[in-house]
């Protein structure tokens, strides 16, 4: 590390601490030449992910955009903001684990759909109805049938008949 005071390249680390977020390491250094101390911060350099849209356009991944979609789906439902932040964390984690640079938009949508199924059935239905672009009511009802069955304990004959 180059000393900001004298430009010498030799120093020693006096103290090293992880910050509260555990994302940054703070190091206190002492220059071997002028003996002055300075602080550096180290963080992992993330490779920015690019989302490939249905029409092949590309745009930078936006955590805020995913959070906004979740917030809209959960509007007026008893879902705390902190829970939505956790979902976005898991979405980002899955993206990092699965893709190096480009991530298809449908992958993000599928992960969000999976998460919303666990959080609240109404939020799931809201998000899925927009994201999955159902061609007709039968497709929509087919997606709803497992939720109705789970909620009613045995299924709903009306939905089953409508699907067929």
Secondary structure, 3 states (H helix, E strand, C coil): CCCCCCCCCCEEEEEEEECCCCCEEEEEEEECCCCCEEEEEEECCCCCCEEECCCCCEEECCHHHHHHHHHHHCCCCCCCHHHHHHHHHHHHHHHHHHCCCEEEHHHHHHHHHHHHHHHCHHHHHHHHHHHCCCCCHHHHHHHHHHHHHHHHCCCCHHHHHHHC
